[in-house]
Amino acid sequence: MKLFVLIAAVLVTVNASTDKDQWVAFKQTHGKTYKSLLEERTRFGIFQNNLRTIEEHNAKYDKGEETYYMGVNQFADMTAEGFRLMLGLQN
């Protein structure tokens, strides 16, 4: 049991490190800056959620269950709702 907890903790740490590295690269690539530390933390959380969505989708793509591949783009720090609002779409 202790070994399982240790392995889980290591995986979470590695995943968080990878997310952080991708976050830094994302901000540099797309010239992203935020008005406050709170906004940056919020956007990073959204970015992490979007990374998980992308990973889950691409795992399905690899199995032939999806027809397209997803990746990080300039909108990866936005929620789906925020993206729709930006485009002027309703619901």
Secondary structure as GFF3:
##gff-version 3
##sequence-region A 1 91
A	DSSP	alpha_helix	2	30	.	.	.	ID=ss1
A	DSSP	alpha_helix	37	62	.	.	.	ID=ss2
A	DSSP	alpha_helix	80	87	.	.	.	ID=ss3
###
